[in-house]
Each structure stands twice: as C-alpha cells, then as structure tokens.
C-alpha cells in the first residue's frame, strides 16, 4: 500500500514562495507518476503539475504555469512542488497523488480519477 505524506504548507504573504514536499512509503517502483493537485474552498480539485520519477519529465497545467517547479528525488522517494509569486487565489488544500505511467512512459492526465493513491493534503494560505 502506497502512502503519501505532504509537508511544507502554511501561511505566506502574497508574492512569497513555498516548497511543498511529498514523501512516499510502501512505494512500488512502477507507481512513479507523481502529481500535485489543489482544491480551493467550494471548488473542484484541479491538477497543477506532474512528474515521472526517474526520467524527470514534467508537465504543468496552464492555471499556474510559470510559477511552479515540480521535481523528484528518487533516492528519497520524495516529490517537491516549488511555488513562486504566490497569490491569495492560490489558497487551497494541496494534495500529492501517484499512479502508474501509461504505455510509453507518459503520466496520466491531471484528472483526479486518473490517480489511485493520495496524500491527506496540506493547507496553503496566502494573505494579501
């Protein structure tokens, strides 16, 4: 059973930055698609970034493109999400998710139903 634990959230002022971490345990080598989603109050969960551990191939959703960097540390089974230029609209619960890659090594699209394993989420609050 894969378990994902997020850390690094908190409160920050607009314009600041945060680095979120997601540590995977019980990790299966083939569940190497790691993604970050977020869910703001009264809104649907949206995917913001994904990475293939090993190859390092990344993809970013348009909603936060240019302000995100996703990376992975294979040795630590940990994925990071660095967010720059935070805005109050970025206030949300941020979730880490994992699944197998598709044929060809591409990670599934950033849709909630495409990912089988989830962390408990971590709150990010951005004040103006």
C-alpha positions as CSV (number, residue, x, y, z in Angstrom):
1,X,0.0,0.0,0.0
2,X,1.5,3.3,-1.1
3,X,1.3,6.1,1.4
4,X,1.9,9.7,0.6
5,X,2.6,12.4,3.2
6,X,2.7,16.1,2.3
7,X,4.6,18.7,4.2
8,X,5.8,22.3,3.8
9,X,2.5,24.1,3.7
10,X,1.5,27.0,5.8
11,X,0.7,30.7,5.7
12,X,2.6,33.1,3.5
13,X,2.1,36.6,2.2
14,X,1.3,37.3,-1.4
15,X,4.4,37.4,-3.5
16,X,6.2,34.9,-1.4
17,X,7.1,31.3,-2.2
18,X,6.7,27.8,-0.7
19,X,8.2,24.4,-1.3
20,X,5.8,21.5,-0.7
21,X,7.2,18.0,-0.2
22,X,5.5,14.6,-0.7
23,X,7.2,11.6,0.8
24,X,6.1,8.2,-0.5
25,X,6.4,5.0,1.5
26,X,5.4,1.4,0.7
27,X,6.4,2.6,-2.7
28,X,6.0,0.4,-5.7
29,X,8.6,1.1,-8.4
30,X,6.1,1.3,-11.1
31,X,3.9,3.9,-9.4
32,X,6.3,6.5,-10.5
33,X,3.9,9.1,-11.8
34,X,3.7,11.8,-9.1
35,X,1.3,14.7,-9.3
36,X,0.1,17.7,-7.3
37,X,-3.5,18.8,-7.2
38,X,-5.1,21.6,-5.3
39,X,-8.7,22.3,-4.1
40,X,-9.8,25.7,-3.0
41,X,-13.0,26.1,-0.9
42,X,-16.2,25.4,-2.9
43,X,-14.1,24.5,-6.0
44,X,-13.3,21.2,-7.7
45,X,-9.9,19.6,-7.3
46,X,-7.6,20.6,-10.1
47,X,-4.3,19.1,-11.2
48,X,-1.4,21.6,-11.4
49,X,1.7,19.6,-12.1
50,X,3.1,16.1,-12.6
51,X,6.5,14.4,-13.0
52,X,7.8,11.0,-14.0
53,X,10.2,9.9,-11.3
54,X,13.3,8.6,-13.0
55,X,13.1,10.4,-16.3
56,X,12.1,13.8,-14.7
57,X,9.6,14.5,-17.4
58,X,7.3,17.2,-16.2
59,X,4.0,18.8,-17.2
60,X,2.3,21.9,-15.8
61,X,-1.3,23.0,-16.0
62,X,-1.9,26.4,-17.5
63,X,-3.5,27.7,-14.4
64,X,-0.2,28.1,-12.5
65,X,2.3,27.7,-15.4
66,X,5.4,29.8,-14.9
67,X,5.1,29.8,-11.2
68,X,5.7,26.1,-10.5
69,X,8.6,23.8,-10.4
70,X,8.0,20.1,-9.7
71,X,10.9,17.8,-9.1
72,X,11.6,14.4,-7.6
73,X,14.3,12.7,-5.5
74,X,14.3,9.0,-6.4
75,X,16.6,8.1,-3.5
76,X,14.2,9.7,-1.0
77,X,11.0,8.7,-2.9
78,X,10.1,12.4,-2.5
79,X,8.5,14.8,-4.8
80,X,8.7,18.6,-4.4
81,X,6.5,21.4,-5.6
82,X,8.0,24.9,-5.5
83,X,5.5,27.7,-5.9
84,X,6.7,31.2,-6.7
85,X,4.8,34.5,-6.6
86,X,2.0,33.2,-4.5
87,X,-1.4,34.9,-4.9
88,X,-4.3,34.9,-2.5
89,X,-6.2,32.9,-5.2
90,X,-3.6,30.1,-4.6
91,X,-5.1,29.5,-1.1
92,X,-6.2,25.8,-1.1
93,X,-5.5,22.3,0.1
94,X,-2.7,20.8,-1.9
95,X,-2.6,17.1,-2.5
96,X,0.0,14.7,-3.7
97,X,-1.0,11.8,-5.9
98,X,0.6,8.8,-7.5
99,X,-0.1,6.3,-10.2
100,X,1.5,4.1,-12.9
101,X,2.6,5.7,-16.1
102,X,0.7,5.0,-19.3
103,X,2.1,2.9,-22.2
104,X,5.1,4.9,-23.5
105,X,6.0,6.2,-20.0
106,X,3.7,9.3,-20.0
107,X,1.9,10.1,-16.8
108,X,-1.9,10.1,-16.8
109,X,-3.6,13.4,-17.4
110,X,-4.1,15.7,-14.4
111,X,-7.6,14.4,-13.7
112,X,-8.5,13.3,-10.2
113,X,-9.9,9.9,-11.3
114,X,-6.6,9.0,-13.0
115,X,-4.7,8.8,-9.8
116,X,-5.1,5.9,-7.3
117,X,-3.1,7.0,-4.3
118,X,-3.5,10.2,-2.5
119,X,-2.0,12.1,0.5
120,X,-4.1,13.6,3.2
121,X,-3.5,17.1,1.8
122,X,-1.8,20.2,3.3
123,X,-3.1,23.7,3.6
124,X,-1.6,26.7,1.9
125,X,-3.0,30.1,2.8
126,X,-1.8,33.2,1.0
127,X,-2.7,36.6,2.5
128,X,-2.7,39.9,0.7
